Amino acid sequence: MSGKSKYPEQFRRDAVELARSSDRLLRQVARELGVNHETLRNWVRTAEQAQVAAPVGGVSADERQELRELRKRVAELELEKDILRKAAAYFAREMGR
């Protein structure tokens, strides 16, 4: 369940849980929630794959996604810091002339 979606993550999780726990057809649950039945089917399939892929006591798919995003942000911040350090050194030399 990644990428941009018009549905909040919590809504998708709740919809998947409802679809799994309900004795109604997936199409009926989707209609009641106001989502396309194929969209709900994809959410359920993705959740099932994430559950199988997650090692016992390991990191969930959501946590792995957050970790990737945080690592990307750390790399961006390190690059910004390096640029600022170089700029400060450059201006320090210029002011000393």
Summary of the structure (lengths in Angstrom):
residues: 97
radius of gyration: 22.6
end to end distance: 56.5
largest distance: 79.2
contacts: 206
relative contact order: 0.08
helix: 76%
strand: 0%
